[in-house]
Amino acid sequence: MPEDDINLRGGRIVRSEEPLNLEMPFETAESFITPTNSFYVRTHFPIPKIDRDAWWLHVEGEVEKSFAINYEELVGLESITIPVTLECAGNNRNFLEPKVKGVQWGLGAVGTAEWTGVPLSVLLDRAVVRSNACEVILEGADHGMLDDPKSPPGELTFSRSVPLEKAKRDVLLAYRMNGKDLPPEHGFPVRAIVPGWYAMASIKWLQRIIVSSEPFTGYYQTLDYAYWKRRGDIAELSPIAELQVKAEIAWPAQGETVPANSSVRIRGAAWAAGNEIVGVEVSTDGGSTWKEATLLGEMKPHAWRFWEFDWKTPSAPGKRTLVARATDSLGQTQPVHRDPDRGTYMINHLLPITVEVR
Amino acid sequence: MPEDDINLRGGRIVRSEEPLNLEMPFETAESFITPTNSFYVRTHFPIPKIDRDAWWLHVEGEVEKSFAINYEELVGLESITIPVTLECAGNNRNFLEPKVKGVQWGLGAVGTAEWTGVPLSVLLDRAVVRSNACEVILEGADHGMLDDPKSPPGELTFSRSVPLEKAKRDVLLAYRMNGKDLPPEHGFPVRAIVPGWYAMASIKWLQRIIVSSEPFTGYYQTLDYAYWKRRGDIAELSPIAELQVKAEIAWPAQGETVPANSSVRIRGAAWAAGNEIVGVEVSTDGGSTWKEATLLGEMKPHAWRFWEFDWKTPSAPGKRTLVARATDSLGQTQPVHRDPDRGTYMINHLLPITVEVR
């Protein structure tokens, strides 16, 4: 699917201006850590302008001691730095046929950064979570009105919840991205990082943490960022959560021309929800036959892994369809066809990359 | 709001043909029990054609002993007969400004019938509910495809859940309406009656009862028949449940002419979610001043109560706006203005009836 007249901004594809949605051209994914100025940007509302010195993060709800913490105190706490891959739940949406509503992401609404911050568990421990708590709601400062007649009346603030156990174990309150302060578009001054989950849960411009004794049913986990999960034959609306296992081909890019009768290095990345990627296979004949690719570097939890495969291109010119598929340590692999219960999200079926051998 | 060219069928207003939605002209509400052939009809899909002798009701899920029961056995169990008022969650929708989507019900998507059937608790006891159960899902035989791009792919079957405690205490599996077999449009051969709740929960053409250990999040209690409940300032999507306290004026009807300088009997009905109606007030000046109406008959739980008020009409001709408001035994009364968090449902703010004094 070559796209004409791609609108680029600093090397990123502008998918929309208001709200700002920028995609990394996935063929530029060459390093384990995505440079900050190449990282995709997903926003739902205007980017909040936050004065770091006036910022407070409130911790409340089902806790013994509600409190608020400011930036200076937060960065004074012991921090950790971890690489985490973030992927938009709608990544690859422009592969769907027929076309659906939503930002038309290609392959590049995904990236990996090193995030520095304080584990959420530190603040939860300070607040003393009550025994009836089951979830933690993360609220950003981004807000606005929606067009959706089914949305709540008035202004909506972006918020999402995480199960308490996950919140305690994995969630980071990050204030640095790749060693520098978060840029405004990535959640300055502080954002959540929810490793292994689609990035809608990694709330930017974090302003409030609400411990809750009931499953949260806000707009962004019911009417949006939700899918149909089957209980027997009955569909139930469920919030999107864990990343689905996926490999993407970075090179050759969609529509590229490659030389006949030569060796072409196919390369890309693969990731899963915190499970190790144990293999990536590549097909150069549209999925009829598969060969093992080579995994590069070392496995890091919650981060993608690069891979490559040397393709002996055919001597006959013509179109060829490349496909990659990943398998994780739980034996999960990618479906051949789209599951319609997933609506416009969680797209991890096999994605064809068509190239011209010449 | 007088309506031109009202399409009537057997005295009922045809709100839509496919699916069939019929409304009782509320000015005909004169008896505590609504005659079956005047009772409003709400359907979402074509009316299922069910052979009573081949019908089975399945009881399954979080129970020790799943089983199925046929019609003959069900009607052989001890039955009870109770009057219950059913009201569509979208009743009065045509009073909303600006106009919203959905069936444009006036005042008459409400009625009271005597329902004969077997308490659901009898079947739940037979199945032996497990201790982890919290809800009971009721599934009808009505099904079809929806236009909504957010609905689950494929055919959808109408289903709704009730908390286990409510299911045990109140829910009836009814096979008679006003002393006769249920008509096809009211759920033949067996329907649920959920007293005190909006009628979307009173599943018709009942075919399956699923005991569940988790809150059910099917289409008809998330994307439809839901509203925004506030937790502090955050809106959460919540399934519609209990009836809201309401009084409706049956006579004079909207747009009627009444004689000046005489006595006109204003009459209507009032209901609440199982709480006693303790008072109905009437205003003949658009809500500026209020007078007590007289409650008629006796209080019956889960059923409406008729009321009347003798109005000395003014000597000066002109338009007058009549309003009624009910209060229940919990002190709950009707709001003056529409709560936008309720979307297109649960409409119980004060409804003006405009008449011409001449």
Interface residues (C-beta under 8 A of the other chain):
Chain A: V100 K101 I137 E139 P149 K150 P152 P153 G154 L156 T157 S159 I210 P215 F216 T217 G218 Y219 T222 L223 W228 D233 I234 A235 E236 L237 S238 P340 D341 G343
Chain B: V100 K101 I137 E139 P149 K150 P152 P153 G154 L156 T157 S159 I210 P215 F216 T217 G218 Y219 T222 L223 W228 D233 I234 A235 E236 L237 S238 P340 D341 G343
